[in-house]
Amino acid sequence: MQLEEAYAIARSSRWLAQHERHIQDLILSRMRLVSLPRNRTLFDVEDPARDIYCVISGCAVITVPHPVQGMTHAHVMYAGRWFGEPAALGRRPRIMSVFARRPTEFLALSQQAIADLLQADPSLNWVFFNLMAWNVEEYLLHAVDLMIVDPKIRLCSRLLTFGGRLLTYLPAGPVSIPLTQEELAAAANMSRSTVFHLLGDLVEQGICELGYRDVRIIDMARLAAIVEAASST
């Protein structure tokens, strides 16, 4: 991918699009393009935080330590998703790992570049902390998912969150979630057999399709309706 194409995708992302063009230009001018083949790790737990990233193409997966299950898949990130800012801005080691589930490209903004930008224009402080505020919404959705008692509703809500759902946004088209049933079960804190049977029901209803190492959501609106109906009762 050409750098200008990558810039265009980053400019249209939920966070960067809200800022004025000159701010976008300042940030993008210091970013570099990084490509990872499938299953290659971008960074791991305890690695020093050096960059903030924006996914440009492909699909990346966040994994986090679990006291019983080991490293558990915690989030799936598609084009336009920014991440890495809490550790990078706080200059502390990573508390999660990220790897490319498919061949994936990122734009990366180094810690030194961030320091240079802030020194040149201290008003950019609020721009970067605003990025953390945008991402808090996703972190809260993951926490809420795991508080749901009903297995079917919890799985449906996890699928929506992995598929890119936000509080006021639902992806319009089919979404492929590149997790196996075993990985999805661990991420939902459920047994694999329960997930297998629940996914079978969703397939029969025409809401999902099962592929090789992925779950494809065909009808996001109907999936969301199941969760909404449960929350209103």
Disulfide bonds with the S-S distance in Angstrom:
none
